[in-house]
Amino acid sequence: MLNELIRYTEGLNLDLYVDGVAVTAALKQAYVVVVDSDALLEDVTQAQDALLEALMNLRFKPDKAILK
């Protein structure tokens, strides 16, 4: 599931969101866990939860152009 979350996150344009920095940080940590062959299940679960939480907290930046 972590690999699926990473692929989904890579497909997002984080410039459109208010808190893209948190997602980027969680994504970097997920990359570290994925390439670590000695990663424990706890590490994978923690990285997965952090990335999922960051994705759930994303909000679009306000854009008045939509109102026109």
N, C-alpha and C positions, 0 to 999 in steps of 0.2 A: 504494500500500500504506500510505503514511503516513496518508492520510485514513481508511482502514479501521481502523487502529490507534487513531486519535483517537476514532472513533465507538465502538469497543469499550470504550475506557477511560472515555469519558463515561457509558457504561451501568453501570459498576461502582459499588458503594457502598463507597468507600474507608474508611469508618469501621469496616468489618469486618476490615480488614487491619492488620498491625503496621506496615508501612513505607509507608503511603499518601503520606507527604510526598515521598518520592523520585519516586513516580509523578506527583504533582501538579507537581513541578518539571520533570520531563521533558515533561509534557503542555503546560505553559506555553511551553517552548522549541519544541515542535512547532507550536503555534499561531503563534508568531512566524515560523517558517520557511514555513508554509503561506500566510500573508498577504503574505509578501515576494515580490513579482513578480520581483525580481532574484536570488532564491536560486539558488545553484548546485546541481548534482546532489550534490556532496560535502556540502553543508549539509543537504539532504533526507535523504541516507543517514545522516549522523551523528545527526540528530534521530530518525529512524526506529529506528536501533540503540539509542539511549539509552532511548527509550520502551519498546521491546521488552525490553530488559534489565531495566528497572525493573518491568515487568509480570511477567517471569519470576521475579523475586526476591520477589514478594508472598507473604506467609504470613498465614493467618487468625490473628486474635487468639485466645488460649486462652479457652475458654468451658466451664465446668463444667456448665452447664445441659444440654449435649448428653449427658452421662453418665447423666442421670436417665431 
